Amino acid sequence: MGSGITSYVDFKIIQRAFVAYEGGVHAVPSSKADVFKSNFGPLEKRRLGMFLQLCLPPNFLTPGQSGVPQRKRRAGGSDTPTLSPELSAALAENRGQSFEEFLESRKLSKTLRSMIAYGIAGMKSVSECENTSAKHGVNEMMNYVMAVGKYGPSPYIYPMYGVSEFVQAFCRYAAVNGALYMLRQSVVDIATDESTRRIKAVTLSGGERVYAHHVVSDIQQLPTTWQKGTQVGQERVRRAIFVTDRPIEVPMGELSAEEEAGLGITDMCLTMAPGCSNNVAAVSVLQLSHGMRVCPEGHYLVHLTAPYTETAKTDIDATAAFLFENYGQAMPQREETSLKEGDDGKQEGDGDDQEKEKEIEAEVKSAREEKNVGKPQVLWRCDFVLAAPFYAGHGEFSRKYLHFCQNIFYC
């Protein structure tokens, strides 16, 4: 948002965020009203409300009439969150504890701890909760809290027409600011000044020499000689993408009156906590509708993302089987019919195929109505593993003048 490309990309807010765990699905609260409207018991509501109030930074006002926290800038124009004195004292009192132990010390139930850890703090596994320090976990919570109420009740936004719009947006923004695109050209050499330890120029595959003092690049696009001296790590995630015929159902008790009266939730984030669907690690679910302009009307695009571990494929499969009706079954295929050429030049069998298709559609529709199936049907799917190197250090020289791009895996 701070890059300035918003002039060329439209964003739309993700309506709500939910957490699924053993025993139910709950909306992640974005205000005090959401806490009291939730299906938790009276004691859980009180403890959750007190804990979230404790974690609110001092530069946040109480929720206004819109039901979302209103942002108040600090002196100097910065709105960076800071810990309240009460929260700082609580962390100091529980110094050395893990995030999970810190949540237990606040007398939060297992259900509330799951919602906070996986829905707000963004933890990916039970071991991460147990090995993450209390302070780091609270800082992750603050990232969520500071985003709530900035554009709406949800902290998440998504670009219209999908993330591929970023490419053309940066292209336009760069052109307006005097940048020049050279297509089908790669960098084959980077010239440096050893006396000043600065970059002088880059040589392109076409022989052109471009003078510059700074280079921004993905590690894999660097010349081979530069890749050898770069310390590189690797991050992986398993992804799966589905096209479905209806949205994922959400318990009506977790929706507002306006959402219940309308079309419900079509654009949402859902975090499947470990153990919810026999998954070992948390699985992130992002559902997008036609309103995002990423799929045809009446269809939905669903992204599943899980950390790349030994159980990653099993976690994705278990979550998909939990969410979708026909996952794991053979995808429907058109039956091939032998066609013969008639005396009049027409192909025989066309009418029979159409009648069969109509009969099949009627049978499927009738069966679904009889079973009152609420789960979405998978119309198309693909799954893959994303792996990309990330910069881990190349000395003082590159930190000043050579800047690396890192891929963002989680949406």
N, C-alpha and C positions, 0 to 999 in steps of 0.2 A: 504494500500500500504506500510505503514511503518512497518508492522509486519514481513515482509520477506517471506510471502507465495507466492509472485509472481513467485518464482521458480517452483511452482507446479500448478499455475492457469494462464491461458491466458486470457487477457482482450481485448475487442474490443470496439472502441469508438462508441457512439451513434451519428449518422450522424449530426442531427440538432435538435434544440429545437424550438417549435412554441407556440404561444399563440392565442387562439380563444376567441373572445369577440363579443358583439353585433355589427354586421356590417362587420365582416371579420376575416381573419386569417393572422397573420404576423409572420415571422421568427424572433426569438430573435437575435439581431445583435451581432456578435462576433468581429467585426472590423469596422473601419471607412468606408471601402468599402461597408459593409453590410448596413450601415445606408443610404448611398447615393443610393444604389440599391433598397431600399425598396419602397413600393408604397405610402409612406407618402407624404404629400405636401411639398413644398420647405421650408416653415417656420417651419413645424414640424421636418423635417430632421435637420435643423440648431439647433433647441432647443434641440433635442434629442442628437445630436452629442456633443453640448457644455456641456450638463448635464453628459453624460458618460465620457467625458474628465475630467470634474471636479471630478468625482468619481474614476478616476484612481489613484492608490497609487503612491507615488514618486519613488518606486523601480521597476516601470514598464517602459520599453522603448516603444517608438512609434511602431506601427505595421511595421514589416519588409516586405520583398518581398512575404513572404508566406501569408500575410494578417492577421496574428494573432499576438497578443502582445508577445514580447519576454521577458522572465523572467530574471531579473538581481538580483543577490544575494547581500544582504547588507553585510556590514562588520561584520565578525563573523559567516558568513555562514547561517544566518537566512533569509528566504524570507517571513516572516510574514508581511501582509499588514499594512500600516500605513496611516492615513488620510493626505491628502495634506493640506498645510496651508490655501489654498483657501476654501477647504471643511470644515475645522475646523472653519474658520471664519464664513462661512454660517450657520453652525449648532449653533454656539454661538449667532449669530444674531437672529436665530429663536428658541431660547431655549424655551422649554415647548410645542412646537408644536408636533402634531402627524405626523406620516410618510406621511399620506395623505395630511395634510396641508403643509408639507414641499415641497411635489411634486407640489402642487398648487402654492406655492410661487415662484417656478422656471418657472412659466408660461407654464407649460406642459398641453397639451390637455387631455381630458378624455381618449382618445384612448392610448396616450403615458403613462398616469398614470397607466392604467390597465396592459399594457405590462410590465412596470417596477415593479409594485407591485406584480403581480402574476407570471410573467415569469422569473424575475431576483431575486427579494427579497423573493419569495416563500411564500407570504401571502396566507392564506386559505379562507378568508372571508372579506366582507366589514367592519365588526366590528373590525376585527383584524387590518386592515389598519388604522382605526380611533382611536384605542386604543394603538397602538404600537408607541413608541417614535420615533422621527426622527433619533436619533443616532442609536437606535437598528435596524431600517429599513435599514439605510446606512450600518451598519455592516453586515447584511444579504446579501446586494448587493455585498459587498466586497468578501464574500465567493464565489459567482458566478464569479466575475471578476477575482479573483486569479486562478480559475480553468480553465478559458478560455485560450486556447493557450498552455497549458502544454503538452497535448497529441494530440491536433488537434483543429479545430474550435469550437467544442462542449465541454462543461465542464463535460459531463457525459461519463462514461465507464461502461461496463457490462461484467461479467465473461462468457467466453465461456462455453456452456453446462449448464448454469443456476447457481443460487446461491448455490445449493446443493454441488457444487464443493468446497466450502469453508470448508466443513466438512472434506473431505479427504485431502485437502491441509494442514489444521492445524494438522491433524493426522500425515502426513508425516513430516511436519516441526518439530513437537514435538518429533517424534521418532529420527530424526537426531540429535536433541539436548539433547538426553538422557531421554526423558519422557517415562513413562510406562503407557499403557492403561490397565485398569481392567474393563472388560465388565460385565454387569449384577450385578454391585455392587453400592449400594447407601450409602450415609453418614448417619449414625444413631446417631452419637454423635460427638461433638467437645469439646475436652479437653483444658482447659485454665489454665494458671498460674496466680493466683490472685495477687501474689506479684509483678510480672512484667507486668501484664495486657497484656499478649501475648498469642497467640494460641500455644499449644504444639503439638497436634496431632488430627487426626480424626479417628473415628472408623467406619469401613465399615459393611454392612449388613452381610457379610460372617464371621465376627469376627476379621478380620485383623485390625491391628493398624498401621496407617501411620503417621510418624512424619513430621510435617511441621509447619512453622511459619506464612504462608500466605495461605488463602483459597479464590479461585475465584469460584463463584457459582451463578446460578440463584436463586432468592429468594425462588421460589417454591420447589427447591431441598434441601433446608436447613432442618435440623431436626425441628420438630414441636416446641420444646422449644425455638428455636432461631427465628422462624417466629413470635411468639407472641410478642416479644419485638422490632420488626422491624416496623418502620413507613413506610407504603406502600401506594402509590397512584396507579391509574390505568389509562392507556391510551388505547383508542380504535380507530380503523379505520374500515371502511367497504371496502371490496375488492371484485372485480369481475374479472374473467379471461375468455377470449374468444379465440376460435380458428376460424379464418376467412379464406376465400378463396382468398382474395386480399388485398392489403395495403390500408390504409386510404388515400384518395385523399388530396393533398396539392396544393394550387394555384400555377400554373407554374411561375407566376411573382415573387414568393418568392424563386425560386430555382436558383442556379448558372447555367452558360452555360454548365458546365461539367455534372451537375446533370440532366439538361433537356435532354442532348444528351444521357445520360446513362439510367439506370433503375429507376431513380427518387429516392425518399426517402423510404427506407424500414425499417430502424431502427431509430426511432425518439421518442422524448418526446413532448407531446402536453398538455398544461395546458388550461383547459376550465374555463375561468374566470366566476365569478358569473353572472348569468343572460344570459349567452351565449345560453344555451339550457334549459332555465327555471330552472336552478340549483341555489340553494341558496348559497352554498359554492363552492369553486374552486374544480375541479376534475382533478387529475393527470392521464394522459394517457401515457402508455409506450408500444410502438409497437416493436416487435422483429421478425426477419425473420429467414429463414433457415441458413443464414450466421452465426448466433449466436449458431447454433446447438441445438436449443430448440424446433424445430418443423419440420415436413416433408417439403421437397421442394415443393414450390407452395402454402404453407400455412403460416399463420402469427399468432403469439401469442400476444394478447393485454391485458394488465393489466390496470384496472381502480381502483383508490384509492381515497377515500373521507374521510374527518374527520367524526367521528361518532357523529352525531347530530340527532335531531328529523327528519330532512329532508334528512338524509344520503341515505336511500334506494331510495327516490324519485330523488335525485340528480344523483345517479348511473343510474337509469332507464331512466331519461331524457337524459343523456349524451349518453347512449347506443342507444337509439332511434334516436338520432341526427347523430350518427356515422354509424350505421349499418342499412341495408335495412330491414331485416326481424326480428328485435328484437321485442319481445312482441308477435310474432306469435308462434303457436305450432311448435316445432321442427319436421322436417320430419321423418316419421317412415315407416318402411317397412310393406306393407300390408300382413297380414297373409293369406295364401292360403291353403285350405283343400287338402291334398294329399291322393291319394288312391293307393293301391298296385295293380299293373297290373298282368296279368297272367304270363308275362315274368320276374317278379321280380323287374321291374323298377318302380319308383314312377312317377305317372302321374302328370302333372302340371309344371314340371321343365322348359320345353320349353316355356310355356305360361308366367311364371314369368319373364324369361329373356327378352321376347319380350315386356312385360309391362314396365320393368325397362328401356329398351332402348327407348321406346316411351315417358316415363316420362322425361328422361334425355334430349331428343330432344326437347320436348315442353318447358322445363325450359330454355334450352339454347336459343331457338328461342325467347321466351318472353323477356329474358334479353337483347338480341341483339336488339330487336325492341324498347324496352324502353331505351336502351343505359344507363343502370343503372351503376353508378360509385361507389356506396357505397358497402362495403364488405358485404358478406353473412355470418351470424353466423352459424358455423357448430357444435359448442359445446360450452357450457358455464357452469360456476359455480359461485356462490357468497357466501360470508361468512363474519363474523365479527371477527376480531382479537382483542383479549384483553390480556394484559399482565401487571403484576405489575411492578412498577419501584421503585427503592430505594429512600426514602425521608429522611433518617437519622436514625442512630442507636448509636449515641454517638461517642466520641473520640476513643473508643476501636476499633470498627469495621471499622472506617474510615482509620485506620492505617494498620490493618491486615486482614480485611474481605472485599473483593472486589466483587461488584455485576455486573452481566451482564445485559444489557438492550437490548431489541429487537429493530431492526430497521424496521419501517413499510413502509416508503416511499422509492421507488426505484428511 
